[in-house]
Amino acid sequence: MYSISKAQGVKALWKGMGSTFIVHGITLGAEGIISELTPLPRELPHSWSWKHLAGHLLLRGWVCLLPGFLTWSYLCPQSEIVRDESSSGLLDCIREGLTRLLGVGAPHSRRLLPLSCLLLPAALHAILRYAISTSVQQVALWAHQRGKKRHSDPSNPLDAHFPELAARWAGSLVADVVLFPLETVLHRLSIQGTRTIVDATDGVVAAGNGGSPLVLPVNTQYDGFYDCLHSIRRKEGGAGFYRGFGVLLMQYTVHGALLAAARTLLRVLLLDAKVA
């Protein structure tokens, strides 16, 4: 983070943020449209069956917007130094995603994997993440319901909303930690062949170029999901699946600190209102 912000400015840490919002927005919209046009339930009913559960998980694991996800995944690590400002825009993820889906106009190499090799891993990751996060969230809410005081006030925002927010935070944290190796493999496969140029964050500078920061091309040669899995384990060991894991922990630490600060602030405001 220090190396990138020093070379390109602090705003470089937010590169790809616009594409992230676009992909998530399209995801929510497509999910709603699919649930309306198909019998796949968007939410599980109280008296659900295994058929309802299978349809619900199938909807959550839809992969029709996989090209948009793949494009977003390489726009985020792409170095700002080599990015062409004239051809970059907020809708790059849609344009690049369509060119990859249709196979036209995309300046990609032969190492670019076909989408058919990435559909199953992407769907598996989406389904497992949703299942794990939802299960942990329900367990956390159940534990809170059993351990809470009998005289809790449902109208109190602290009792009505923050337990659910904390449960969602815990569910997302557990899911991302458990599935981090799978996400690592998926991101490497999605970036391969896209001619992504990343920043050298180990402090190396380019020789004979005025000490400018060095950028490195992503030159992987994986044949598919299992080849990537075995290559990481053979060449980098188990730790190779957790590269960047510290950033994930820092992200959830900040998120948890913000939730705790908001809860403390709301409690103080409620006490002041009662005193007044």
Secondary structure as GFF3:
##gff-version 3
##sequence-region A 1 276
A	DSSP	alpha_helix	2	8	.	.	.	ID=ss1
A	DSSP	three_ten_helix	10	14	.	.	.	ID=ss2
A	DSSP	alpha_helix	17	37	.	.	.	ID=ss3
A	DSSP	alpha_helix	50	60	.	.	.	ID=ss4
A	DSSP	alpha_helix	66	75	.	.	.	ID=ss5
A	DSSP	alpha_helix	92	102	.	.	.	ID=ss6
A	DSSP	alpha_helix	116	147	.	.	.	ID=ss7
A	DSSP	alpha_helix	157	160	.	.	.	ID=ss8
A	DSSP	alpha_helix	162	178	.	.	.	ID=ss9
A	DSSP	alpha_helix	180	191	.	.	.	ID=ss10
A	DSSP	beta_strand	197	199	.	.	.	ID=ss11
A	DSSP	beta_strand	215	217	.	.	.	ID=ss12
A	DSSP	alpha_helix	225	235	.	.	.	ID=ss13
A	DSSP	three_ten_helix	238	242	.	.	.	ID=ss14
A	DSSP	alpha_helix	245	275	.	.	.	ID=ss15
###
